[in-house]
């Protein structure tokens, strides 16, 4: 056997890998946002889609596919061709879905390949101005005096607002009725209209309404205050010691997408996230750029899924409450 053959085969494989990366993307791309328009996931997804279009010169169509806390859109990407042309942007609710939807039609870690954690931001306890409580302590007192008489909204069963509110209820011994919406946009419309009095809204969506006086902010869910709303305390500061939760956004592709395509996409995503206009916009609206590697995002997702499964168990929440 020719001793040079294995080296030649390795070289051929590397050449094919490089060629694959150079050819990617080979046509139109699709950014699947698994929620209706208007929420933080949609806002960030559209910004990235526009920059990918500008950088690569191919159409990047935003495809809003709401339902089942993002699982319908995630399933569409999991079952798409493994060519990296279908992108999935998700919020942190993606990591709770396996715990509340035991019959998902895909494996979150096998049928989807993590590309990068994009950014992270807190949620904000956002109230309609007509709702009486002016602080977290007043809110707790009001809820204990009116158990199950107050409705709270979320962007869907298992979404970050759902998880964050259920954790708040568990840690404060309060009761509220859950009203799940088909995305952050519809939930925001109803809290702004006063149809629901309280919504743990993601910062990307909440900050403009709070600064405009259309909503009243009581506290943020993170363990530290953030620059966009420096006067607003954390929930832990405001009377619930140990409470901390953040919302994050991540990008994934079909699970068997070639490594070369994943890494080329990752490199472009990191560049986009560090563009001054994107970074400044995220920071001004209360988010922090993360831009992790695929390996870092994979490890993060595994840890998040384990933590969320415990929260689901202790709070008693499920896909129907």
N, C-alpha and C positions, 0 to 999 in steps of 0.2 A: 504493500500500500504506500502511496506517495505521502511522505511525512509532511509535505507542504499543504496537503489537501484540507485538513482541519482549519489551518490559518486562512486559507483561501475562502473557505465557506464562511468563516467568521467575518472576514472582510466584506464578502458579498452581502451578508446579513446586515452589517452596519451601513453599507451603501443603500440597501433597500429601505432601512429605517430612516436614513437622512432624506431619501427621495420622498418617502411618505410624509415626512414633516414638511418638506418644501412644497408638496402638492396640496397640503391642508391649509385652508379649506378649499375644496374643489368646486364649490357651488353655494347656493343660498343657504343661510343658517336660520335657525328658529330659536328664539329665546322664550322658553315656556315659563310663564309666570302662573303658578297654580292657584291664583286668586283673582277676583275681579279687579278692574282698574281702580286706582286711587289710593292704595295702601303703600306702606313703606317698601314692601317687596317689589311692587310694580314700579315705584318711582326709581329705585336703584337699578332694576332690570332694564328699564328703558334707557337710562343714562349709559349703562354699559353697552347695550345693543347699538346705540348711536355711535359710540367710540369704536366699536369693533367694525362697524360699517365703514367708518372713515379710514381706519387703519388698513383694512384688508380689501376694501373695494368690492365687497359682495353684499347683497341684501341680507339684513338681519331682521327678520319679522318677529314682532312681539306677539306671542300667542297666549292670551289669558284663558286658562282652563281651571275654573274654580270648582270646589267640591271636596268633601271629606277631609278638611284641613290640609289641603294640598296634595292628597294622595292620588286624585284623578290625574292631575298634571304630572306628578312623579311617575305614575304608571305609564303614561304616554311616552316619556323619555326612556324609561327602563325597557320598554318594548320596541324602541326605535332602532334603526340600523346602527351598528357600532362604528360609526365614522366620525363622531364628534361634531356633527352638524346640528344636532338637537341639544340645546343647553337647558339646564334646569336651575333656576334660582329659588332658594328656599329660605324661610325664616327658621327660628329655633324650634318651632312646632314640628318640624320634620323629625326631630329626635325623640319626640314623645309619641308619635304615631304608632310605632310597634307595640307600645304598652297599652294603648286604648283601642287599637284596631287589630285584633289578633289574626284576622284573615286577610291581611294586605295581599294583593295579587303580585307582589314582588318582594324581594329581599333588599332592604334598604342599604345594606353594605356590600352585597354581591352583584346586584343587578344595576347598581349605579356606582360610578367611580367619582370620588371626591376630587375636585380640582383645586379649590381654595376656599377658606373662610374669608369672606370679603370685608365685613365690618361688624361692629357690635355697638349696641346702644341700649340704654335703659328703657323701660316703659314708664309712663307717667300716670299716676292716679288722676284722671281727668273728670271733672264734674260739670254738668250743666249749671250755669250761674244761679238758676232758681233753686237748686238743691241746697238745703240749709247748712250742712257741716262746712266749717272753715278750716279744719285741721284733721289730722289722722285720728287724734284722740276723740274729737267731736264726732267723727264718722263712726268710730267703734261704739261710742255711747249711743248714737242714733240707731245703729243697726241692732244693738242688743235690746233696745226698747221697741224695735219694730222687726222682729225676726221673720224672714221670708216675705216681707212686704216691699222690699226694695229689689228692683230688677237691675242686673248688671249685664252689659253687652260684651261680646267677644267676637273675634273674626272667624270663629268656628270652633267646633268641638276639638279639644286638644291643642288649640292655638296658643301662642305665648300669652295673650291676655287671659285666656281661660285658665291656663296653668298658674299664672301669677296670682289671679284672683282667688283660686281655690287654695293656694298656699297661704294667702292672706287670711282667708276665712278660717283655715285650720289653725293658724298660729294665734288668731285673736278670739276664737270661739264665737264667731259671728255667723249669721246666715243671710244669704241673698239668693234670689232666683236667677238662674242663668238663661240668657237669651242669646243663642248662637246665631251669627249672621254668616252669609256666604262671602266673607272677606272683610278686610279692614275698612274699605271704602264705604260699604253700606252701614257698618256699625258706626262709623264716624258721622255719617249723615243723620242718623237717629239721635245720637247724643247731642249733636249741635242743634237739632230741632227740639230737644227736650223730651223725646219719646222714651228714652232711657236716661236715668240720672247719672250713671257712673260707668266708666269704661277705662280699663288699664290700657292706654293707647301708646303705641310705639312712638318714640321721640321724633323720628323723621316726619311723622304725620302730625304730632301734637303741637310742636313748638310754634308754628305759625298761628294756630288757633288760640293758644295760650297768650302769646304776645299781642294778639289782636283783641283780647278780651272776650272771645266767644266761648272759651272754656276756662274753668278755674282749676289750677293744679294744686294738689295737696302734697304730693311727695313723689320721688322717683324710686324705682325698684332696685337700682344698683347699690353697691356697698359704699360708693362715694358720690358726692355731688358732681354735676357735670357743667361745663362752662356755659352752655346755651341757656340754662335756667339756674344761675348761681344762688339765687335766694330761696330756691325750693329745697327742703331737706330730703334726706333719704327716709325710707319707711322705718329703718332701724333707728335713726335719729329721732324720728317723730313719735316713737313709742312702741315699736315692735322689735326689740333687740334680736339680732341674728337673722333678720329677714334680708335676703339678697337674691336678685335674679336679674339677668339681662337678656335682651333679645339680640340675636345675631343673624347674619345673612351669609349664605354659602352658595357655591356654584358646583354643580355636578353634571356628568355626562353619562351616556350608556355604559354599563359596567365593563364591557370588553373592548372599549375604544382603545386603539393602539396607543402605547405609551408615548410615542413620538408626538402624536396629535395632542394628547393631554398636556404634555410639557410645553408645546408651542402655545397652546391656549393659555396655560398658566402664566407663561412669561408675558403674554400680551395683557392678561387681566391685571397682573401686578403693575405693569406700566400704566395702565388706565387708572387704577386706584391711586397712583402717586402723581397723576396730573394735578397741578395746582387747583384747577377749577373743580375737579371732582373731590379731591381731598378737602379743600376749603369748604365746599358745600356740605360735605358730610360732617365736618367738625362744627360748622356753624349751626347745624341742625341737631347736634347732640350725639353724633356717632363717631367712633374711632376706627380708622382703617386698620385692618389686621393683615391681609394679604399673606396668609400662611401657605406652606407647601402642601402638595397632595398628601404626603405622609403625615404632616402635622394635623391636617384637617381630618384625616382618617382616625387618628388617635383621639382627637378631640370629640368626634362624633360618637365613638365607642363609650367614652366617659360620660358624655351627655345623656346617651340612651340609658345607661345604668342609673344615673342620678334621677332622671325623669321617671323611670319605672318605680323608684322608691317613693317619689312624691305622689304619683298616681295611687300607689298602694295606701299610703298613710292618710291621704286626703279623702279617699273613697270616691274620687272622680272617675268617670268612665266616658265612653263616647256619647252617652245620652244625657249627661247632666252638665 
